[in-house]
């Protein structure tokens, strides 16, 4: 017996996005719904191409429609990244939908390695991604991307970013002599960073990753005052000294009202490539316990691994050089969780009115 379009739409109202905890219809994720007898086709427009629960949504959609009488269900997929509420588009970085900060309580935890692999992983899902090296005193993104060019300007007003591994890239390291030390006071460093944000022609980006300097100094505070970020990803190694510092960083971001997207455990354990024996060089699981203690999301763990170090030194992040490797898969899992956490920020925006079964902007 054929089903109606209205009954198909009613069935889809029972399907919840597991991340956003709202139904697909009210989230305006159902597109191009068509019914032909008992055959149903539709397009599901995800809030990010890196959706970590795409397969779950697909199974739930098919089950709901078949329960309503559909004999076959054909799903096409799309994605439309939305801006987190309050993002100040058109002011600091026009065209950028979401700014993701990557920070750490102390240096040496692999924050920049996580930043570049996060950016590359997001880009590999089809998102438009940029990365800005916000560590003015110790820029490492030029080495990690293998770029040594000088940026140019098309119109003489704004700088064009460089490009590597599918990502738009900018760093103060591209504008100074590589052997030059920046002996700047805090206001000069923060001014340079804000200028890079404002004066770089980023174009249309879904995500702009900012690799912050470690600690809780001038630059994170200045960004909090001038940029409405979608949130911050905190990076730590598992040992107690790093975790103590990341807790302090979390408290600082809380005080300046920047959402915590979650915590990444980097250098989690070493797995011997010859015998597969796991050695917890810096311990393991500490960041997950710290995330639970702080009440924030645990975004995943990344092993301490030779391939990750080699990729960084060669300017080819492991996610770009060996995307199918276990190491790259670990970063990809982190990226999906970060994208999901950013999408959750959309929930803080006012709900759109529903007209005729479809949400309208």
N, C-alpha and C positions, 0 to 999 in steps of 0.2 A: 504494500500500500504506500503510495507516495507521501512524502512529508512536505510540509509547507516551509517557506523561508522563515516565517515567524516562529515556528516550532524549533527550527534549527538554531535561530538566534537565541531563543529561550534556553536551549540546551547549552549553548556557549556561555550564557550568563552564569552557569554553574561551574565553569572551569576557572580556577583561580591561578593567577601567577604565583608560584611558590615563593618568589623573592619579595614581591610587592604586596601580596596578601589582598589583592583585589581581583575581580573577575575581568576576563579579557575584553568584554564589551565596554565596560565602564572605563577601561584603560585605553580605549580606542585602538586596540591591537588587532581587531577583526576587520579585514578589508576584502572587497571583491567576493562577498558571499554569494554563491549561486547554487540553486537546487534544480535538479533535473530528475524527476521521479523520486527514486530513492538514492540517487547519486548526489553527493554534496562536495563542492569544491570551495576553497577559501584561501586567502592569504593571511598569515599571521605575521604582523609587523612587530618584531621584538624591540625592546627599548635599548638594546645594544647588540651588535653582531657577535659580541663575545659572551652572550648569555650562557651562564653555566648550567641552566636547567632546560635547555631547548628540547631535549629528548623527552623529558618528563611532560612538558607542555604538549608536545605532539601526541604522546600516548593518551593524555587526559582529554584532548580535543577529540580524538578518534573514538574513545570510549563513550564520551558524552553524546556524540552525534549518532553512534550506532545504537545506543540505548534509546534514542529518540526515533529510531526507525530507519536510519540510513544504512544502505547495504554496502556502500563504498564511500570512502573519504579521501579526497586528494588535497594535500596541504602544500602550498607554496610558502616560502619563507622570505621575509624581508627584515630590515632593521632601520630604525630611525632614532638615533641618539638624541635625547632631549636634554635641555639644560637643567642643572640643579637649580632649585628656587633661590632667587637672590643673587645669582651670578650677574656681575656688573658688565654685561656685554656693551661694547661700544666705548668703554672708558679706558681700561688698561690694555686689554687685548681683544680688539674687535674681531668678531667672527669665531672666537673660541667658545665652545659650548660648556666645557668642563675643565677646570684646572685642578690637577691632582698633584698635591705636594708629597714628596717622599723624604722623610726625615729620620733622624736617629739621635739618640741621646749622647752618643759618643762617636768618635771616628774609628775607622778600621773594621766596621761590621759589614762592609760590602754594599753600602747604600747606593753608590753610583752604579755598581754592577746590576743590582736589582732594578734601578731606574731605567737603564738602557734596555735590559731584557724585557721589562714590563712594557715599555714603549713599543719595542719590536713585536712582541707577542700580540698586543692590541692591534697593531697595524696589520698583522697577518690574518686577523679575523675579517678585515675589510674596513675597519675604522680609519678615519683620517686623524693622524697622530703627529704631534710635535714634542720635542724635548728641549728644555732650556736648562743649561748648566747654571744653577744659582749659587754655586760655590765659587764666589768671586776670587777668594785667596788661593784655592786649590782646585782649579778646573781640571777634571779628568775625562770629561765627555769627548774631547778631541782624540785622545788616545783610544778610548773604548769604541769609537766609531771609525777610526782610521782616517779621519779627515784632517788635512793640514792646509786647506785653501783659505784665502781671504774672502769674506763675504763681499758682495757688490750691491749696488743700488740701481734699480731701473729708472726711478723717477728723481733721484737725488734727494729724496725726503725720507724714505723708509728703506731699511736694509732687507735684502732677500735672504732667507735662511738657506743654509746648505742642506743637502739631502743625503741620507745613507740608510740602506736597509729598509726602505719604505717609510722613513720617518724624516720630518723636517727638524733640523738641528741648529741650535745656536748656543754659543759659549763665548765668554770674555776671552777664552784662550785662543779664539780665532782672530782677535783684534789686537793682540799684543805679541811681542817677541816671546817665544816659548821659554827662553831662559830668563825672562824678566820677572822680578818679584814685585808684586803690587803692595807697596807700603802705603796703604790708605787707611785713614780713620774710618770708623763705622759709617758716618753720613755719606762719604764718598762711595763706599762699596754699595750701600743700599740705593744711592742715587743711580749708580751704573746699572744695577739690576732692574730698577723700574724703567730706566731708559731702554734696556733691551726688550722688556715686555711691551712698551709702548711703540718703539720705533722699528720693530721687526714686522715685516709684512707676513704674518702667519697664514693669512688666507682663512679659509673655512676649515676649522678643526673640530673633531668630536672630543678629543682629549689633548690637553697640553700638560705634559709631565714636567714638574719642576724638581730637579735634583738639588735639595737644600744642603747647605753646609751643616755639619754636625752641631749639636748643642742647642741652646735656647737663647741665642744672642740677638743682635740687631736685625739681621736679615729676616729670620722668621717673624719677628715682631713687626717689622715694616711691612712685610707681605700681608700679615693679618689686618693691618690698618688700611691697606690700599687694594687688596684683592679679596674678593669673595670666592674662596676656593670651594670646590665640591667636597673636599675633605683631604685628610692626610693619611698616607700609608707609613706606618712606623716599622723600621727594620732593626732587628737585634740578632745577636748570636745567642746561643742558649746559656752561656755562663752567667753567674750571678752578677758580676760587675756590670756587664752590658745591660742586663735586665733592670738593674737598679736605675741606670741612667735613662732607659727608655720609659720607665714609669714617670720620671721627672719630666721628660719631654711631653708625655701624654697630659700631665697636669698643666703644663704651659699652654698647650693647644686648647685645652678645656677653658682656660681663663680668657683666651682671646676668641672663643666661640668658633673655632674651626672644628668641624666634625671629624672624628677618628674613624676612618674607613676600616681599619684593622691593623693587625700585627703580622709581620712576616718573620719566620725564623730562618735566617741565613746561616750557612756553614753548619748545617744541622748534624751531619754525621758523614764520615768518610767510608765509602764502600770500595773495597779492594777490587780493581778490575780483573785480577787474576783468580782470586779464590772466593770473591763475593762476600768476604767477611766484613761486617760493619764495625767500625771503631768510632766511638763518640768522642772525638778529639776535644771539642768544646762542650761536651755534654749533649743531651738531646731532650727535646720536649719541654725545656724551660720556658720558651716563648709561648707555647700553647697554654701552659699553666698560668703564666703572667696575663695572657689575654683573658682567660677565665676570671682571674682575680680582679682585673680592671673592668670587666664587663664589656669587652670589645670583641670584635670578630677576629678569629684566627684565620688568616688568609692563606696559610700553607707554609711548607718547609722546603728549603732548597739545600741540597747536599754541598759539602765542601768537596770540590772535584777539580782535577787537573784540567779537564776540557773547558770548564768555565773560566779558569785563570788564563789558559792559553788563548781562548777566544778574545778575551779582553785585551791582552797584550798585543794581539795581532790586528786589533781593530775590527774584528768580526764577532759580534756577540754570539754565544752558543745558539741562541734562538734563530739567528740568521744563518749561521754556518752549518748547524746540524739540527734542523727543526724537528726531526723525528726521534732525536736522542732522548733518553730518560731525563737528562739534565734540562733540556729545553721543555720537555713535558711538564717538569716541575714548575718552571716559570710560567708556562701557559696556564696551568691550573691557578696559580696566583693571579694572573691577569684576568681570568674569567671571574674569580671571586671579587677582585677590585671593581671590575665593570658592574657586577651585580650590586655591590655596595653603593656605587655611584648612582645606579638606577633607583635604589631605594630612597635617595634624596629627593627624587621627583615626587614621592609621596607627600612631601611636606608642602608642596604647592597646592593651592585651592583646587578642588575637583572641578572638572569641566562639566557643564550641563549636558544632559543626555537628551537628544532630540530624535525621535523616531527610531530609537534603538541604537543610535550611534552617538558617541561623544563628539561634540563640536567645539572647536576652539573659539 
